[in-house]
Amino acid sequence: MNTHSPSIFSRYQEARTRVFLENEKTYANWLPGLRAQKRRRAFVVFLLVLLAASAGFALSEPVFDWAIGSWGICYIAFTFAAIVLGIVSNRRAEAPVDALDELEVQLRNEARSIGLTVTQVLGTVTGGYLLIGSAFGATNLGISGGALVLTALITGGTTPAMLLAWTTPDPDPEDG
């Protein structure tokens, strides 16, 4: 007698969907001033400025000792700002499949694919920076390289949310 029970993966996805939908109800009315597409786009630009500043401070760390502190401030600010972006964009980049319609799944998957590519490219560039820099005798690239790796990872990880926040139109008021 073979009783087929759902796999651990399907049970996990069901639980994840249930928690996601509960959280969606909780956060649905948070930060209404940032939910319009125009405001989300401005917020994405702010995030990109923080990322550029983080990369700039990380690259300048071998020259300026204070740069790593400034990088840390930008990195922490970006982390909190990314959480806010997730809230105002309804966490569509991280949503489980069962919580989305077909178009949302397609857009999410495309954004995730781009995010993976961004992570790979920035990680490769950072690896090249460390390899070439150390080949020329620079011995203080550890902190700078580590900061760049973290910046590359958070950039790639938040790229899907930024893309979806930028491209998702405002909800139709008639859909209510």
N, C-alpha and C positions, 0 to 999 in steps of 0.2 A: 504494500500500500504506500503510494508515493503522494504525500501531501506537499504541494508546492507553496512555500511561503515566500513572501516578497524578500528580495535580496536586501542586504544591509545598505547598499547604495540607494535603492529605491525608498527604503524607510527614511534614510537620511534626507533625501530630496523632499519627501513629503513633509518632514519636520521642518526643514529649512524654508519651504514654501509657506507653511503655517506661521512660522515666526516672522517671516518677511511681511506677510499680509497683516499680521497684528501690529508690527512696527510701522507699517505704512499708515495705518489708521491713527497711530499715536502721533506721528510726525506730519500728518497731512496739512495741518494748519500752522505749522511753525514757519517763521520767517516769511510771511506773505509778501513783504516788500521786495524780496530777492527772487521771487518765482517767475516773474515775467521774463520773456526771452531776452529783451534788451538788457535787463539787469543781470541775467545769468551770463550773457556775453561779456558785459563789463567785468564781472567777477572772474571769468576765465582769463581775461586780459590781465587782471591783477595777479592771478596765479602764475601766469607766464612770466610776468615781471619778477615775481619772487623766485621762480626757477632760474631765470637768467642771472639774477643777483646771487643766488646760491652758487651757480657754476662759476661766476666771476670771482667771488670770494674764495672758492675752493682753489681755483687756478692761481690766485695771487697769494695763497698761503705760504709758499716757499720764500716769497719776497717780503711779505708783511706778516709779522707774528700775530697781529691783532685780527687778521682776516678770518681765522677759523672761528673766532667768537661771533663775528658778523655772519658767517655762514650758518652757525648754529641757530642764531636768532631767525634768519630767513627760513631755515629748514623747519623749525618748530612752528613759525607762523604759517608756513605752507601746509603743514600737517593739519592744523586746526582749520584752515581755510578749505582744505580738501574735504573735511568732514562736513562743513557747512554746505559746500557745493553738492555733496551727496544728498543732503537733506532737501535742498531746494530743487534738485532734479529727480527726486523720488527714487534715488538709488537704482535707476534703471540699468546702470553698467554692471551691477553686482546681483541683479535680481535672478532668482531661479526661473527656469523655463516655464514652469506651471503658473507663474504669476504674471506672465506676459502674453500678449497676443502674437500672432505670427509675424507681423511687421516689426513689432518691438524686439522680438527674438532675433530677426534678421539684422536689424540695425545694431543691436547690442553685440552680436557676433562679429559684424564688420568692424565695429569700434574696438572690440577686444583684439582682433587680428592686427589692426593698426597699432594698438598699444604694445603688443608683443614685438612688432617690428621696431618700434621706437626704442623699446628696452634693449633689443639685440644690437641695434646700431649704436646707441649711446654707451652700452657696455663694452662694445668692441672699440669704440673711440677712446674710452677711458683706459682700457687695457693697453691700447697703443701708446697713449700718453705715458703710462707707467713704464712700459717696456722701453720706449725710445728715451724717455727722461733718465731712466736708470742706466741706459747704455752710455750716456754722456757723463756719467759720474755724479749725477744729482742724488744725494743720499737722503734728502729730506722730503721725498715725495710720498711717504707713507700716509701722512695725515691728509695731504692734498688729494691723493688718489683715493683714499677711503671716503672722503667727503664727496668726491666726484662719483664714486660708485653708488653711494647712497642717494645722491641727487638723480643719477640715471635711473635707479630702481623706482624711486617715487614718481619720477616723470612718466616712465612707462606704465606704472601702475595706475596713475590717475588720468592718463590720456583718454581711455574710453569714457570716463565720466565727463571730462572736458569736452570731448567731441559731441557726446549726446546732449550735454547742456547747451552747447552752441547751436546744434542743428534741430533740436526738438522744438516745434512751434508751441505757442501758448495753447492751452487746452480750449476747446470750443465751449463757450458759456452754455450753449444749448445741451451739451452732453451731461451737464450738471453733476 
